[in-house]
Amino acid sequence: MADEADTNTTINVQPNGADIGPQIALISQYVKDLSFENPNAPAVYQWPDQPQIDVQFNIGADKVGDDVLEVSLKIEVKAVGPQGTAFIVELLYAAIFGMRNVPEDQIQPFMLAEAPRLIFPFARRVLADAIRDGGFPPLLLDPIDFGSLYMQQAQQMQTTAGEPAGHA
């Protein structure tokens, strides 16, 4: 009778080295594009007024291979004073992530919230160094809660999707 019970037992054994759990790894990160413009040098260094700083962010994500994604963070900074433009900086900072066994519904939140959170400190440093190397005090951007921004955008998309056609 004991033999009968043993033959009906199923054991879930994975082959050696097989892993079915979700995995995400940062493979590489890099400056994809960097532009610094100082159109009013050298006069800009004598301007008495502090410029107004405008910062814009954009997140992009592309599949570049099987289980490989590139996430890019574009940061544009424009400093303008009463006398004109002090500087303009555009940075496209990217990272390659490998993903395995990640549920489909978790890929977009990772690409648009978690991945930018991981690479932002490095992009922030590149941006601050470029501005400092241009002869200005480094701009230290405050940390950004990409998770909250993603959730707000997702809620707006759900709200907009639920509205009847013709409403803006």
N, CA and C atoms as a LAMMPS dump frame, in Angstrom:
ITEM: TIMESTEP
0
ITEM: NUMBER OF ATOMS
504
ITEM: BOX BOUNDS ff ff ff
-5.0000000000000000e+02 5.0000000000000000e+02
-5.0000000000000000e+02 5.0000000000000000e+02
-5.0000000000000000e+02 5.0000000000000000e+02
ITEM: ATOMS id mol type element x y z
1 1 1 N 0.823 -1.175 0
2 1 2 C 0 0 0
3 1 3 C 0.873 1.245 0
4 2 1 N 1.966 1.219 0.697
5 2 2 C 2.874 2.344 0.725
6 2 3 C 3.443 2.605 -0.652
7 3 1 N 3.694 1.527 -1.434
8 3 2 C 4.207 1.698 -2.788
9 3 3 C 3.192 2.4 -3.67
10 4 1 N 1.924 2.106 -3.484
11 4 2 C 0.87 2.706 -4.292
12 4 3 C 0.809 4.222 -4.055
13 5 1 N 0.948 4.655 -2.83
14 5 2 C 0.917 6.079 -2.501
15 5 3 C 2.132 6.779 -3.109
16 6 1 N 3.27 6.141 -3.112
17 6 2 C 4.472 6.743 -3.673
18 6 3 C 4.373 6.93 -5.175
19 7 1 N 3.723 6.027 -5.882
20 7 2 C 3.643 6.133 -7.338
21 7 3 C 2.679 7.227 -7.773
22 8 1 N 1.763 7.625 -6.93
23 8 2 C 0.808 8.671 -7.275
24 8 3 C 1.302 10.073 -6.918
25 9 1 N 2.412 10.18 -6.262
26 9 2 C 2.953 11.467 -5.858
27 9 3 C 3.721 12.076 -7.02
28 10 1 N 3.4 13.328 -7.348
29 10 2 C 4.15 14.028 -8.396
30 10 3 C 5.115 15 -7.74
31 11 1 N 6.301 15.02 -8.25
32 11 2 C 7.339 15.898 -7.736
33 11 3 C 7.708 16.865 -8.844
34 12 1 N 7.672 18.148 -8.518
35 12 2 C 8.009 19.18 -9.508
36 12 3 C 9.497 19.481 -9.393
37 13 1 N 10.271 18.829 -10.218
38 13 2 C 11.719 19.012 -10.193
39 13 3 C 12.121 19.755 -11.458
40 14 1 N 12.888 20.842 -11.274
41 14 2 C 13.391 21.612 -12.405
42 14 3 C 14.742 21.037 -12.829
43 15 1 N 15.007 20.993 -14.12
44 15 2 C 16.328 20.544 -14.556
45 15 3 C 17.403 21.435 -13.952
46 16 1 N 18.567 20.886 -13.815
47 16 2 C 19.687 21.616 -13.228
48 16 3 C 19.899 22.945 -13.943
49 17 1 N 19.916 24.052 -13.22
50 17 2 C 20.16 25.365 -13.808
51 17 3 C 18.911 26.062 -14.308
52 18 1 N 17.771 25.389 -14.378
53 18 2 C 16.547 26.032 -14.866
54 18 3 C 16 26.949 -13.777
55 19 1 N 15.587 28.118 -14.193
56 19 2 C 15.045 29.079 -13.249
57 19 3 C 13.798 29.672 -13.86
58 20 1 N 12.683 29.533 -13.163
59 20 2 C 11.438 30.045 -13.719
60 20 3 C 10.983 31.332 -13.039
61 21 1 N 11.749 31.824 -12.071
62 21 2 C 11.401 33.059 -11.377
63 21 3 C 11.715 34.272 -12.238
64 22 1 N 10.993 35.376 -12.034
65 22 2 C 11.282 36.588 -12.808
66 22 3 C 12.654 37.157 -12.46
67 23 1 N 13.353 37.602 -13.485
68 23 2 C 14.679 38.185 -13.298
69 23 3 C 14.826 39.416 -14.177
70 24 1 N 15.409 40.461 -13.605
71 24 2 C 15.736 41.676 -14.348
72 24 3 C 17.144 42.064 -13.943
73 25 1 N 17.973 42.387 -14.934
74 25 2 C 19.351 42.775 -14.632
75 25 3 C 19.734 43.982 -15.478
76 26 1 N 20.436 44.908 -14.861
77 26 2 C 20.981 46.055 -15.569
78 26 3 C 22.257 45.581 -16.258
79 27 1 N 22.27 45.638 -17.578
80 27 2 C 23.422 45.157 -18.345
81 27 3 C 24.439 46.265 -18.547
82 28 1 N 23.962 47.439 -18.957
83 28 2 C 24.864 48.56 -19.223
84 28 3 C 24.079 49.856 -19.181
85 29 1 N 24.771 50.941 -18.873
86 29 2 C 24.163 52.268 -18.962
87 29 3 C 25.167 53.214 -19.584
88 30 1 N 24.66 54.242 -20.288
89 30 2 C 25.541 55.064 -21.106
90 30 3 C 24.885 56.375 -21.497
91 31 1 N 25.736 57.338 -21.86
92 31 2 C 25.27 58.585 -22.447
93 31 3 C 25.051 58.306 -23.922
94 32 1 N 23.826 58.476 -24.372
95 32 2 C 23.495 58.238 -25.776
96 32 3 C 23.656 59.517 -26.587
97 33 1 N 23.332 60.653 -25.962
98 33 2 C 23.485 61.949 -26.632
99 33 3 C 23.607 63.02 -25.553
100 34 1 N 24.526 63.956 -25.763
101 34 2 C 24.711 65.06 -24.825
102 34 3 C 25.04 66.307 -25.621
103 35 1 N 24.283 67.367 -25.367
104 35 2 C 24.509 68.64 -26.047
105 35 3 C 24.49 69.753 -25.016
106 36 1 N 25.495 70.615 -25.066
107 36 2 C 25.551 71.78 -24.193
108 36 3 C 25.756 73.005 -25.078
109 37 1 N 24.857 73.973 -24.957
110 37 2 C 24.964 75.208 -25.73
111 37 3 C 25.101 76.383 -24.771
112 38 1 N 26.038 77.256 -25.072
113 38 2 C 26.293 78.461 -24.294
114 38 3 C 26.318 79.614 -25.301
115 39 1 N 25.14 80 -25.826
116 39 2 C 25.095 80.922 -26.969
117 39 3 C 25.548 82.357 -26.679
118 40 1 N 25.574 82.772 -25.426
119 40 2 C 25.92 84.16 -25.115
120 40 3 C 27.244 84.307 -24.356
121 41 1 N 28.105 83.299 -24.481
122 41 2 C 29.431 83.401 -23.846
123 41 3 C 30.277 84.382 -24.644
124 42 1 N 31.103 85.15 -24.046
125 42 2 C 31.422 85.233 -22.63
126 42 3 C 30.57 86.234 -21.852
127 43 1 N 29.691 86.976 -22.538
128 43 2 C 28.899 88.003 -21.852
129 43 3 C 28.03 87.43 -20.736
130 44 1 N 27.548 86.193 -20.898
131 44 2 C 26.654 85.584 -19.917
132 44 3 C 27.273 85.542 -18.525
133 45 1 N 28.595 85.477 -18.438
134 45 2 C 29.255 85.38 -17.138
135 45 3 C 29.268 86.711 -16.392
136 46 1 N 28.842 87.776 -17.045
137 46 2 C 28.774 89.086 -16.402
138 46 3 C 27.341 89.525 -16.122
139 47 1 N 26.361 88.721 -16.491
140 47 2 C 24.967 89.072 -16.244
141 47 3 C 24.69 89.038 -14.741
142 48 1 N 24.027 90.084 -14.228
143 48 2 C 23.778 90.135 -12.777
144 48 3 C 22.581 89.285 -12.327
145 49 1 N 21.664 88.991 -13.238
146 49 2 C 20.428 88.304 -12.862
147 49 3 C 20.584 86.778 -12.908
148 50 1 N 19.887 86.12 -11.982
149 50 2 C 19.831 84.659 -11.997
150 50 3 C 18.854 84.224 -13.089
151 51 1 N 19.229 83.255 -13.894
152 51 2 C 18.303 82.796 -14.938
153 51 3 C 17.187 81.928 -14.364
154 52 1 N 16.081 81.876 -15.07
155 52 2 C 14.999 80.95 -14.76
156 52 3 C 15.375 79.607 -15.372
157 53 1 N 15.226 78.549 -14.618
158 53 2 C 15.595 77.209 -15.075
159 53 3 C 14.321 76.435 -15.403
160 54 1 N 14.257 75.906 -16.617
161 54 2 C 13.141 75.061 -17.046
162 54 3 C 13.7 73.668 -17.321
163 55 1 N 13.127 72.655 -16.666
164 55 2 C 13.588 71.28 -16.821
165 55 3 C 12.441 70.436 -17.356
166 56 1 N 12.711 69.673 -18.407
167 56 2 C 11.723 68.776 -19.01
168 56 3 C 12.279 67.359 -19.023
169 57 1 N 11.414 66.376 -18.745
170 57 2 C 11.798 64.967 -18.749
171 57 3 C 10.958 64.205 -19.747
172 58 1 N 11.552 63.167 -20.314
173 58 2 C 10.822 62.253 -21.178
174 58 3 C 11.441 60.875 -21.001
175 59 1 N 10.612 59.862 -20.909
176 59 2 C 11.089 58.486 -20.737
177 59 3 C 10.714 57.704 -21.986
178 60 1 N 11.668 56.95 -22.497
179 60 2 C 11.42 56.1 -23.647
180 60 3 C 11.851 54.679 -23.345
181 61 1 N 11.213 53.727 -23.993
182 61 2 C 11.572 52.324 -23.814
183 61 3 C 11.408 51.608 -25.144
184 62 1 N 12.402 50.796 -25.488
185 62 2 C 12.387 50.043 -26.738
186 62 3 C 12.888 48.631 -26.492
187 63 1 N 12.288 47.695 -27.188
188 63 2 C 12.784 46.327 -27.152
189 63 3 C 13.905 46.245 -28.184
190 64 1 N 15.088 45.826 -27.749
191 64 2 C 16.242 45.776 -28.661
192 64 3 C 16.681 44.35 -28.963
193 65 1 N 16.026 43.383 -28.368
194 65 2 C 16.333 41.974 -28.604
195 65 3 C 15.428 41.115 -27.757
196 66 1 N 15.574 39.796 -27.91
197 66 2 C 14.799 38.887 -27.07
198 66 3 C 15.195 39.099 -25.623
199 67 1 N 14.235 39.447 -24.805
200 67 2 C 14.449 39.648 -23.375
201 67 3 C 15.422 40.785 -23.07
202 68 1 N 15.623 41.719 -24.002
203 68 2 C 16.528 42.848 -23.787
204 68 3 C 15.787 44.134 -24.137
205 69 1 N 15.799 45.087 -23.185
206 69 2 C 15.107 46.359 -23.367
207 69 3 C 16.055 47.511 -23.117
208 70 1 N 15.862 48.59 -23.871
209 70 2 C 16.604 49.821 -23.622
210 70 3 C 15.62 50.838 -23.063
211 71 1 N 15.982 51.438 -21.944
212 71 2 C 15.179 52.497 -21.336
213 71 3 C 16.019 53.761 -21.392
214 72 1 N 15.415 54.84 -21.902
215 72 2 C 16.154 56.1 -22.021
216 72 3 C 15.442 57.201 -21.257
217 73 1 N 16.249 58.065 -20.699
218 73 2 C 15.759 59.205 -19.94
219 73 3 C 16.304 60.454 -20.629
220 74 1 N 15.398 61.241 -21.191
221 74 2 C 15.803 62.48 -21.86
222 74 3 C 15.525 63.635 -20.908
223 75 1 N 16.557 64.42 -20.653
224 75 2 C 16.43 65.577 -19.775
225 75 3 C 16.873 66.805 -20.556
226 76 1 N 16.004 67.803 -20.62
227 76 2 C 16.315 69.06 -21.289
228 76 3 C 16.263 70.173 -20.249
229 77 1 N 17.315 70.969 -20.199
230 77 2 C 17.388 72.085 -19.258
231 77 3 C 17.672 73.347 -20.046
232 78 1 N 16.868 74.371 -19.786
233 78 2 C 17.067 75.662 -20.44
234 78 3 C 17.115 76.727 -19.36
235 79 1 N 18.186 77.528 -19.358
236 79 2 C 18.347 78.617 -18.397
237 79 3 C 18.255 79.932 -19.16
238 80 1 N 17.231 80.724 -18.839
239 80 2 C 16.985 81.979 -19.555
240 80 3 C 16.854 83.117 -18.546
241 81 1 N 17.571 84.202 -18.807
242 81 2 C 17.485 85.406 -17.993
243 81 3 C 16.942 86.553 -18.82
244 82 1 N 16.8 87.737 -18.216
245 82 2 C 16.286 88.898 -18.949
246 82 3 C 17.16 89.271 -20.162
247 83 1 N 18.455 88.966 -20.086
248 83 2 C 19.37 89.318 -21.173
249 83 3 C 19.378 88.281 -22.288
250 84 1 N 18.835 87.093 -22.043
251 84 2 C 18.827 86.048 -23.068
252 84 3 C 19.071 84.672 -22.464
253 85 1 N 19.403 83.744 -23.344
254 85 2 C 19.636 82.358 -22.923
255 85 3 C 21.032 82.214 -22.339
256 86 1 N 21.102 81.686 -21.129
257 86 2 C 22.395 81.431 -20.491
258 86 3 C 22.977 80.118 -21.001
259 87 1 N 22.177 79.049 -20.953
260 87 2 C 22.633 77.765 -21.49
261 87 3 C 21.451 76.859 -21.77
262 88 1 N 21.692 75.88 -22.619
263 88 2 C 20.726 74.831 -22.935
264 88 3 C 21.49 73.512 -22.894
265 89 1 N 20.95 72.566 -22.171
266 89 2 C 21.559 71.236 -22.098
267 89 3 C 20.501 70.203 -22.458
268 90 1 N 20.884 69.266 -23.308
269 90 2 C 20.023 68.136 -23.636
270 90 3 C 20.827 66.866 -23.4
271 91 1 N 20.287 65.984 -22.587
272 91 2 C 20.943 64.721 -22.274
273 91 3 C 19.986 63.581 -22.562
274 92 1 N 20.465 62.597 -23.297
275 92 2 C 19.739 61.35 -23.493
276 92 3 C 20.596 60.261 -22.863
277 93 1 N 20.154 59.79 -21.706
278 93 2 C 20.884 58.79 -20.938
279 93 3 C 20.089 57.495 -21.005
280 94 1 N 20.757 56.395 -21.303
281 94 2 C 20.043 55.137 -21.52
282 94 3 C 20.69 53.992 -20.756
283 95 1 N 19.918 52.928 -20.636
284 95 2 C 20.402 51.7 -20.001
285 95 3 C 19.764 50.51 -20.701
286 96 1 N 20.511 49.427 -20.717
287 96 2 C 20.016 48.169 -21.286
288 96 3 C 19.727 47.223 -20.117
289 97 1 N 18.526 46.653 -20.143
290 97 2 C 18.102 45.712 -19.116
291 97 3 C 17.786 44.368 -19.757
292 98 1 N 18.221 43.313 -19.103
293 98 2 C 17.834 41.966 -19.501
294 98 3 C 16.679 41.522 -18.623
295 99 1 N 15.684 40.892 -19.243
296 99 2 C 14.507 40.441 -18.507
297 99 3 C 14.2 38.996 -18.882
298 100 1 N 13.872 38.207 -17.853
299 100 2 C 13.463 36.831 -18.082
300 100 3 C 12.32 36.489 -17.161
301 101 1 N 11.334 35.823 -17.705
302 101 2 C 10.193 35.32 -16.929
303 101 3 C 9.441 36.431 -16.19
304 102 1 N 9.426 37.617 -16.757
305 102 2 C 8.699 38.733 -16.149
306 102 3 C 7.289 38.741 -16.739
307 103 1 N 6.273 38.743 -15.883
308 103 2 C 4.897 38.78 -16.393
309 103 3 C 4.681 40.012 -17.281
310 104 1 N 3.944 39.818 -18.336
311 104 2 C 3.716 40.874 -19.329
312 104 3 C 3.187 42.155 -18.696
313 105 1 N 2.3 42.03 -17.707
314 105 2 C 1.712 43.222 -17.083
315 105 3 C 2.682 43.962 -16.169
316 106 1 N 3.863 43.401 -15.925
317 106 2 C 4.862 44.051 -15.08
318 106 3 C 5.971 44.742 -15.874
319 107 1 N 6.026 44.495 -17.173
320 107 2 C 7.11 45.056 -17.991
321 107 3 C 6.982 46.569 -18.12
322 108 1 N 5.807 47.048 -18.476
323 108 2 C 5.627 48.498 -18.648
324 108 3 C 5.865 49.267 -17.345
325 109 1 N 5.314 48.845 -16.208
326 109 2 C 5.622 49.575 -14.964
327 109 3 C 7.123 49.593 -14.663
328 110 1 N 7.812 48.501 -14.962
329 110 2 C 9.255 48.502 -14.722
330 110 3 C 9.945 49.505 -15.641
331 111 1 N 9.617 49.469 -16.938
332 111 2 C 10.294 50.335 -17.915
333 111 3 C 10.03 51.816 -17.67
334 112 1 N 8.843 52.161 -17.213
335 112 2 C 8.481 53.572 -17.093
336 112 3 C 8.553 54.121 -15.664
337 113 1 N 8.787 53.259 -14.684
338 113 2 C 8.874 53.735 -13.304
339 113 3 C 10.171 53.296 -12.628
340 114 1 N 10.4 51.997 -12.572
341 114 2 C 11.553 51.498 -11.822
342 114 3 C 12.879 51.735 -12.552
343 115 1 N 12.933 51.453 -13.849
344 115 2 C 14.186 51.648 -14.599
345 115 3 C 14.638 53.112 -14.58
346 116 1 N 13.755 54.088 -14.829
347 116 2 C 14.203 55.484 -14.719
348 116 3 C 14.688 55.844 -13.316
349 117 1 N 14.054 55.269 -12.298
350 117 2 C 14.499 55.515 -10.923
351 117 3 C 15.926 55.014 -10.713
352 118 1 N 16.254 53.885 -11.319
353 118 2 C 17.589 53.311 -11.168
354 118 3 C 18.665 54.126 -11.882
355 119 1 N 18.34 54.671 -13.061
356 119 2 C 19.377 55.364 -13.839
357 119 3 C 19.417 56.873 -13.603
358 120 1 N 18.374 57.435 -12.984
359 120 2 C 18.319 58.883 -12.785
360 120 3 C 19.524 59.459 -12.04
361 121 1 N 20.007 58.841 -10.949
362 121 2 C 21.162 59.444 -10.254
363 121 3 C 22.397 59.589 -11.154
364 122 1 N 22.586 58.67 -12.079
365 122 2 C 23.733 58.734 -12.983
366 122 3 C 23.535 59.824 -14.032
367 123 1 N 22.3 59.927 -14.552
368 123 2 C 21.989 60.993 -15.513
369 123 3 C 22.108 62.357 -14.836
370 124 1 N 21.668 62.438 -13.602
371 124 2 C 21.752 63.687 -12.828
372 124 3 C 23.201 64.15 -12.703
373 125 1 N 24.105 63.214 -12.433
374 125 2 C 25.52 63.56 -12.297
375 125 3 C 26.104 64.029 -13.624
376 126 1 N 25.776 63.343 -14.723
377 126 2 C 26.278 63.744 -16.041
378 126 3 C 25.805 65.158 -16.362
379 127 1 N 24.548 65.444 -16.087
380 127 2 C 23.976 66.763 -16.343
381 127 3 C 24.666 67.836 -15.496
382 128 1 N 24.837 67.571 -14.212
383 128 2 C 25.491 68.539 -13.313
384 128 3 C 26.926 68.802 -13.758
385 129 1 N 27.636 67.753 -14.161
386 129 2 C 29.016 67.918 -14.625
387 129 3 C 29.081 68.736 -15.908
388 130 1 N 28.157 68.499 -16.834
389 130 2 C 28.15 69.24 -18.104
390 130 3 C 27.909 70.727 -17.845
391 131 1 N 26.978 71.038 -16.956
392 131 2 C 26.681 72.44 -16.65
393 131 3 C 27.873 73.078 -15.931
394 132 1 N 28.466 72.38 -15.002
395 132 2 C 29.656 72.893 -14.306
396 132 3 C 30.812 73.099 -15.293
397 133 1 N 31.017 72.145 -16.192
398 133 2 C 32.086 72.268 -17.189
399 133 3 C 31.825 73.406 -18.164
400 134 1 N 30.56 73.838 -18.278
401 134 2 C 30.215 74.978 -19.117
402 134 3 C 30.441 76.315 -18.43
403 135 1 N 30.898 76.285 -17.175
404 135 2 C 31.221 77.511 -16.466
405 135 3 C 30.127 78.013 -15.552
406 136 1 N 29.13 77.193 -15.285
407 136 2 C 28.01 77.578 -14.425
408 136 3 C 28.018 76.706 -13.171
409 137 1 N 27.334 77.151 -12.107
410 137 2 C 27.209 76.276 -10.943
411 137 3 C 26.447 75.008 -11.346
412 138 1 N 26.868 73.858 -10.832
413 138 2 C 26.175 72.624 -11.223
414 138 3 C 24.711 72.647 -10.778
415 139 1 N 23.85 72.137 -11.629
416 139 2 C 22.432 72.037 -11.318
417 139 3 C 22.185 70.659 -10.72
418 140 1 N 21.814 70.623 -9.457
419 140 2 C 21.531 69.358 -8.791
420 140 3 C 20.018 69.172 -8.742
421 141 1 N 19.52 68.35 -9.639
422 141 2 C 18.086 68.097 -9.71
423 141 3 C 17.625 67.319 -8.49
424 142 1 N 16.447 67.67 -8.007
425 142 2 C 15.857 66.938 -6.888
426 142 3 C 15.485 65.532 -7.358
427 143 1 N 15.488 64.568 -6.445
428 143 2 C 15.037 63.224 -6.814
429 143 3 C 13.602 63.269 -7.335
430 144 1 N 13.301 62.348 -8.223
431 144 2 C 11.975 62.283 -8.843
432 144 3 C 11.342 60.952 -8.484
433 145 1 N 10.074 60.98 -8.096
434 145 2 C 9.347 59.761 -7.782
435 145 3 C 8.68 59.265 -9.069
436 146 1 N 9.432 58.503 -9.853
437 146 2 C 8.921 58.013 -11.13
438 146 3 C 7.738 57.063 -10.935
439 147 1 N 7.702 56.351 -9.821
440 147 2 C 6.578 55.454 -9.543
441 147 3 C 5.275 56.213 -9.412
442 148 1 N 5.293 57.312 -8.662
443 148 2 C 4.076 58.125 -8.508
444 148 3 C 3.669 58.754 -9.834
445 149 1 N 4.647 59.227 -10.588
446 149 2 C 4.335 59.813 -11.892
447 149 3 C 3.693 58.777 -12.814
448 150 1 N 4.214 57.567 -12.78
449 150 2 C 3.644 56.496 -13.604
450 150 3 C 2.206 56.208 -13.183
451 151 1 N 1.967 56.125 -11.873
452 151 2 C 0.617 55.844 -11.385
453 151 3 C -0.354 56.955 -11.755
454 152 1 N 0.085 58.221 -11.645
455 152 2 C -0.771 59.348 -12.037
456 152 3 C -1.121 59.265 -13.517
457 153 1 N -0.119 58.98 -14.332
458 153 2 C -0.353 58.895 -15.767
459 153 3 C -1.286 57.725 -16.098
460 154 1 N -1.115 56.594 -15.424
461 154 2 C -1.979 55.431 -15.652
462 154 3 C -3.418 55.762 -15.269
463 155 1 N -3.609 56.484 -14.162
464 155 2 C -4.96 56.867 -13.746
465 155 3 C -5.585 57.827 -14.752
466 156 1 N -4.793 58.776 -15.261
467 156 2 C -5.302 59.705 -16.27
468 156 3 C -5.714 58.963 -17.535
469 157 1 N -4.928 57.965 -17.916
470 157 2 C -5.251 57.183 -19.111
471 157 3 C -6.55 56.405 -18.906
472 158 1 N -6.775 55.847 -17.709
473 158 2 C -8.005 55.122 -17.424
474 158 3 C -9.195 56.069 -17.425
475 159 1 N -9.032 57.245 -16.843
476 159 2 C -10.101 58.232 -16.813
477 159 3 C -10.46 58.686 -18.214
478 160 1 N -9.429 58.966 -19.015
479 160 2 C -9.653 59.416 -20.397
480 160 3 C -10.303 58.305 -21.218
481 161 1 N -9.889 57.07 -21.007
482 161 2 C -10.44 55.94 -21.768
483 161 3 C -11.909 55.73 -21.434
484 162 1 N -12.338 56.09 -20.225
485 162 2 C -13.716 55.893 -19.809
486 162 3 C -14.661 56.996 -20.265
487 163 1 N -14.123 58.109 -20.79
488 163 2 C -14.976 59.218 -21.216
489 163 3 C -15.586 58.936 -22.579
490 164 1 N -16.813 59.42 -22.809
491 164 2 C -17.422 59.251 -24.126
492 164 3 C -16.648 60.055 -25.181
493 165 1 N -16.717 59.6 -26.408
494 165 2 C -16.033 60.281 -27.511
495 165 3 C -16.539 61.711 -27.622
496 166 1 N -15.651 62.626 -27.956
497 166 2 C -16.023 64.018 -28.15
498 166 3 C -15.751 64.895 -26.948
499 167 1 N -15.445 64.312 -25.809
500 167 2 C -15.113 65.108 -24.635
501 167 3 C -13.607 65.231 -24.504
502 168 1 N -13.161 66.404 -24.138
503 168 2 C -11.715 66.625 -23.966
504 168 3 C -11.397 66.963 -22.558
